[in-house]
Amino acid sequence: MKFNWVKMKASADFMKKVLGIETIEVKDKQIALSEDQRATIEEKLGAEQASKLFEKMNEELQAAENESQEMLALQNVLKEISGEDKSATTVEGAEKQSTTAQAAATIKALKEENDIMAKQSVGDAPLTIFQNPNLKQYAASMIPQHTATHLFGDNSEFQALANRPWNERMVSGSAKATTFGSSELDVLQGDLEHFIRQNPTALVSFYNDFEGLPEEWSKTPGVADRITTASITFGEVTQARKDGWQPKGGISINVEIGQVYAKQIDLEWSGAKLQSLETTWLASIQNMDGSHPWKMSFIGFLLMETIKQRLLEDRNAQINGIYVPTPANVAGNAVNAQDGILIRLFRAIHQEKIVRVFPLGKPTLENIVDYVDQFMKNVPEEILKLQGLELGMSNAWKLAYLKALGDKQVLVFDEKRGVTTSTINHVVNRPNIKLQALADMVDTDFMYLTLSKNIDQLSYIPEEADKFTIGHDRRDTWAFADYKTGIRFQYIGLKLAKDFPNKYAAQVVFCNDMPVFGPNVTFPAYDYGTGMISMYYAHAKVDANFSQDIVDMDKVVPGQVIKITGNTKLASAINVKKNDKFLLGSDFNLKSGGTLTLLVKADLTLKELSRTTSAPVIEDVHSFDNTVIDANDAIEFKFVGAEAKSLATILNGVDNKQIKITAGPAALTVVNSATISIGANAVLKANSTDFISLIYVDGVWYEVAKQITA
């Protein structure tokens, strides 16, 4: 039987898409799914959430059945009232007539009374939603109308106009910003709690629109602390028959441990901050941006903005997270609240030695297609044939790959998003390998290949991250929530001997040989009062509150290159001490802001390779030594050539952009031309303060200012 879903329409559409079916079969007031279909839904949502989904859908079926029976009974009664039933009275009908006469008379009286009431005003007629003339340009028919007492005709307590100046501003568009005094905060606190409790699905559309982690990845809820996956690998077992006993077939058992990390959200809004957010909420309604915020009251908007930030931070941490224990009374970084998948791969490659990388070198814009093809040729054939693989990379490299394909790809225009996209979302000639661009994987040439399902997102209770406890003190409002999340590879591989014949035999994750993280990635090193620094990653940056000299180090392995960067904000000079552990030329002063680079030796002592004695200076000046510069490279350009040259060409540029060109150790002549309009050649003398500033207008660079010494 076909059923038209109303309350569970989104869930029904999701189920049909996942199962590849056009309709959901219904039998005996229950959804009729096969065991395989139920297992597929459970794999997508988890057993607990799938059970809730089935229960809710069955509840709608039952409610629809009850409503249908009640409607049929009412129609029969109304037929009797109107006299439409002209059928002959049977013996059975005669027996029933006396029992229904009184009910029919009562309903008839109620109908007459209802007709009279329908002609009267109820005093709560809908008002036009766009009383503000600036909003009339938008389609009012698309949005629910207000009533005299509630926003959007919603009788929920938090949508009421009474005692809620923010809701009144929504209706009038002209009221002043809310004061948020004691009485307003009392109401706001109650509304926040009520909204969370009574309207938990208000943010569903926002979640659907948010760019999260890949949907192909696995999800495992209900992890209170850790989860393990054990795998068994057999060595070679067969051999030629002969006399004697020569046993073979060593067995290796590997256990992958996944962990959830406890996180907290602590929020505090001042009265002024709430006023600012109130204004932002009204602006978002006028612009109709985002995930339909005009359907949500102000308190829902507050929570949406908070959850939006939480989702962004969690998504980034699931990829780039490097867990660092945070001392008490320190607000730690979101990215250091958990380990992500990249740090797991970094340790598997450089510390545990269970992943052997492919020696491919650095990809380039010119060789990216051949580079990916060579990557595939290194992967064992039995892996390469599997379905559901993904090649993970930065979004920049995915775009470069698609662009390099040229005519091999088909471009289509996405009318909904207004962008042109490629129909190819996989490695060329390998439709089983998806090009998986990770939104937060930036500033790195690292790439990996594995099964999408091998990456497992962990949580304890997925909904608890959005269950806030609310309160206020004077003019400030606070909220907090606690939850657990994590991510893991279900299986990575086993460590093999260096001379093992098939060195990639025990891996399920394969990588190129580029650095996992970008060059500027560090983790904060806190002072725990031990004089020791733990290397959670290969590059530590000392926290400004560090107060003791560093005399020891752990969490390192032989052959590893590590860096320690100081902090100019230290209260006093703190050193990495020269001793039996640190084989330095001299103590290293961390207050200098410089970086100490060390090599871990076989006995775990650390040998100094190099050091800098000052913090790096961030410069916006681009050095050049030729006759052409690219305006996209910088705003200020400095000539560094040892011989005099003439600058005749400036590439690119956008209207109204200004650039400055300064002198260097040799003279530079900026040539007047059709695209560099400066009246006459400008000669910037060697070792001088000479410069010339130019502005780009309609394809020509015009002189703005210059300084030419005599």
Steps between C-alpha positions, in 0.01 A plus 500: 500500500626848411492761779545876470733601783448839664677522835777258402538612137871587533568164664302316234689678220829412672399135532392475135826657383717270713309185401455602135122449507211715375250422776516362853276196533242509781335192646278464808559865601878440502780580254589178320877476459711194435778402738759625249323833466484544877869413528585762236314773693665391827841521331427860400344623827613254765272246668359741758410779256363254244271350763368848583442569129297179451298573816416857393393392152276229641347756737401717204347199324294417810392862547391521136298179536325630813427832332358321196264292716385807693436690176297211360287489815442875487400486133241232577354715777488809275320297232233419755481867602461628144266223398725382218468135600179391319552125532223286634500439871593143578423315817857559612471867404183533700676364804781750455273796431398546860862485622624760249214747507624678811859524366377632165292768669798610712734524201239693303473754780878533519514555122247781519692660788829470308343673194402794719848525659673485161332830406638675809850663540738305722716807575827332389491543123825452309701818441713563191850377573663782304380814677852635456494654146862390444384138512204521261714406201518140624238232444270515802310198377805282568511584870244434776308807617509650847192521719414773745670311781765269347773496237427299183165383639688263731339475843822382665587696812831623360322646192269721710521877463420573864806594711729420205630822341710302253187340355329838486795635300453214257138603436539877487852531364526837672521440875823581686750233596407301809648626827551146637450590861407259776141443387596440135775256599256303716272455199794425267632231734162329515457524123841344434421203722153463350631520143758227557249275672200550271655575162798267453452470123513875426862475385456199273507706181813675621675167564408381151644812338819503705810364326609232740726198475455257206173310521674179387694475825380263771330620817506323836293649785492376857878505560544603863881499494681266258420248229732233357517311172719189483634354176700184434762470224653168394848464358583264214387143576565281195826332389618210283455152647818349644628299793524669835297750694540870410209699645388826331207738531567750773189676628487870585213656692455876473264710711384845393373712787255785448430756768240766566614824662292686754427856386317793651328812370505798738315809375438840650310788340499853639200726455684692224590174324138387508396832345753447221375146435139624501584748224687231304195273527272766354748567217516131413121489469500800266771348281345153505844339531596175668279212603162677524571689823182708453306192607683504833461736791789701639590240760520233229733727303730530804528124522544461123796739496658313790447159344628626164830593663513171689449303177778691326740442788415131532535444126845658503603307812389168348748566216781711651461440874809444716391416854685683776396465869393847612602626847229623737381858445628506141261543207653249260482514121213317327745325265690362802190350666538167315714304257396512134568258215810684375691473828406131506660457158802709601570267793434188291757618244771663711476342845334159480640426150189304399432702184758506223455796268531509122813691387321733260642839594312828468198532269485796262224667301657359185545138613200451732310259270810284441584531870166350606536230236844407636353495852243242382770283339672465838185372675473119520263372231274318744436830681458702183207282390295560816184707490458805725857633491586868537806707412519767769663832416462873547226678308770696315650182356160358404423818305846486338440137400161577343639804318792297365261240356381757247285336233487173692238642734146618438393829660142568608336811644340457842201738489427468871851606605576713195835331434654282230618162625663193352312176455819313587537445872736206484845404378503479120410149378447389861139576600544299822747760635337826604695827499441594864584866561505580874388855578753551782797325338696807389858608428616142443584276202426184700265239349365168630299208360274274706146366521257776595336272756841449662474853642271485800344802674447429868260654750340414831153657476484699173219727623665610825718765330186709443346457847591824674456595861396867515522768770574868558661734748401869495545614137690192387359173368695176499456153352702181505494152348718188528548228240748245362631451148792340318616336178714201406613266224344161567812339354829651380755221474776297662867577544707278271869423484700731275588213266146357483439408132167683464552812707141624453338163575354581842371852429149626436603867495745618231668842483738709294825619660410866553473653852168416663457852640585842362827669604333737749316237706607483867350387829502704824752375758366572850704508821386216727772572756712196407776657286400254225341564166286232332509503120141436391616607154839582347480878556420656839444867575557593863201652681540855631454378860796262491714568809753213531805399299453195275738220596333187357269383220281198424270367224782494242652221290848455348553678169227755562565868431326726749476874557441717807395860439526755778265782596591869532214543750672291769530691829873425526777305329419127488751257348527162340797389708817348359538167683528124443157500332536811285831496311515874433778747431356711782174561683218613268308807616129450426413865567684590179208355301744301287479134401726215613521205258608161639563146378400206721791254518480125557542540877222765505740785566437810289771652285476864394480549124433872486350794685365847432531774758195711420135460409428481127404832345187492289564715194263604225792589271563281197861485378571474126802488267363515145323728254145376577294501822157353575269741682323204662813417702499798737428867561863608538784379277873537572764463230787277623699453179878540507499657153297794364184398313188652346148408610277509193210266586258470793274197473142478624347761728145596595342844472604745774776276635814693597854363512831647610839422341816581702868523412760229569876436488503587128308757297154413366336689214120488489422547130223730376286297258147442376415309820724696743400866460752706700590773250869412488724215611555499878851401610512369859861546607701223667505487881258792529156576641360547148157355425204534265134423577256395227124446475322268255206643302345346187806294411762771556730574796503872580747687723364595844821621670874461474824597668811535285815623674734739325 
